[in-house]
């Protein structure tokens, strides 16, 4: 049976930083509150004129080089984003042009913070079906461009980044061992950013009244995230036919350190085996997990043969998890 595996990873993070001192200067907050309630110290912010596909292109180039393939080898590009450059063309098509992946099909998906795991799950299906051999998946967002910097409840959380991976066919028995996706549209109103709609109540509840900014019912989302991330992670470990003792690293979406700690506590998993970099980047949506994978690899926390669990929850509401052998 053909399996799918991650053959290479890449990332791109803008240089400009908003630290907690800067956040204190624009809204009524404190470094102490932000650290205690979220774990975020700094967020990276794209310059004016730098958009999702710019970061996505750099991350893609790095992932292709890391995988030891060329852009021509890529059969499909999936870009997960909620901050697209255009409604059309899809960002994946812009990346295709930028990197010269002339043989690739390309499309975008919208699953917010679960976007990278969703793209990985789609790639797994195409590869196991024998349709494609090399799929470039990217999680990229410039949330700073959709952030209400008058809303202290959200502006302290978000940053910009892109992360990418090349998913390749393998005859190994392992690779991506299991994956799951889910959605709860009933509670989708808890995280919103409007496009054409002009719902008055949505515009009204934003501090800046700018409908194209992210609004979130933070506490409700946080409670749901802890529960669903623990459940989804547990499901994929069990579906993979392994136990938590066999898991070398858990890479959760980095939305809030309290969500990570809450989910890990529910799972009774060893906190030392959890990758956390939220202090440096905040919540970068679909980029969190692939950026974390790049850093875990670079830091030697991810070694060949390790069993890794990925888990995310985000707008939609959506969630996803996967177990893979590195
Ligand atoms: O990526 C997936 C989607 N996103 C998430 O998963 C994020 C989930 N939610 C969160 O991270 C947290 O809910 C927040 C960080 C957004 C908020 O933390 P919280 O512990 O849920 O606080 P809260 O919303 O219940 O607010 C508690 C108090 C409020 O004041 P009062 O009403 O008690 O006087 C807020 O106004 O904290 C206040 N507050 C702040 N104070 C200082 C809210 N934001 C701030 C702030 N600085 N930045």
Boltz pocket constraint, residues with backbone or C-beta under 6 A from the ligand:
constraints:
  - pocket:
      binder: B
      contacts: [[A, 28], [A, 29], [A, 30], [A, 33], [A, 34], [A, 37], [A, 38], [A, 113], [A, 152], [A, 153], [A, 154], [A, 156], [A, 157], [A, 191], [A, 216], [A, 217], [A, 218], [A, 219], [A, 220], [A, 221], [A, 222], [A, 225], [A, 255], [A, 256], [A, 259], [A, 283], [A, 313], [A, 314], [A, 315]]
      max_distance: 6.0
